[in-house]
Amino acid sequence: MNFSAIKKCDIANGTGVRTTLFVSGCRNHCEGCFQPETWNFNNGKEFTKETEKEIIESLSPDYIQGLTLLGGDPFEEENQEGLVTFIETVKDTYPQKDIWAYTGYLLEDLTANGKKYTEYTERMLNCIDVLVDGPFIQAEKDLRIKFRGSRNQRLIDMNEYRKTGNIMTLFGS
């Protein structure tokens, strides 16, 4: 798996100050995407154990609220395989910090029998606190909404979803 960038003091992609990992590879190719260079699975650098260590260390300050995964798309099959053990390690190391993930797929695509469900998906979803799902749709772009690019995208409280099976959205999404 490759990654395109790491931002260590990001305030745009989730609540608080965060470390953000932009993975490489996305098959959605949304018109108007703000990161089209991340569509290419070979873009950027290889995600190595040294990269994992760098990100884990960047999460240690108290002022860092958590980790955000986006890209590209963390739920492309290749990226799930490359990320699952890493995000489990993050969750074990920093259980008080939250993990956000952005995907152009719907949560329904990531659950059993969904088109993006793999042997790793459930393990990833079990680590994620907030899932921002759905493709970016240019016609629904709205700069007034929080943490999303278009109105169709949902901010899903994954902790509530795991408890109840209901999709509860955040920030009026």
Order of alpha helices (4+ residues) and beta strands (2+ residues): beta-beta-beta-alpha-beta-alpha-beta-alpha-alpha-beta-beta-alpha
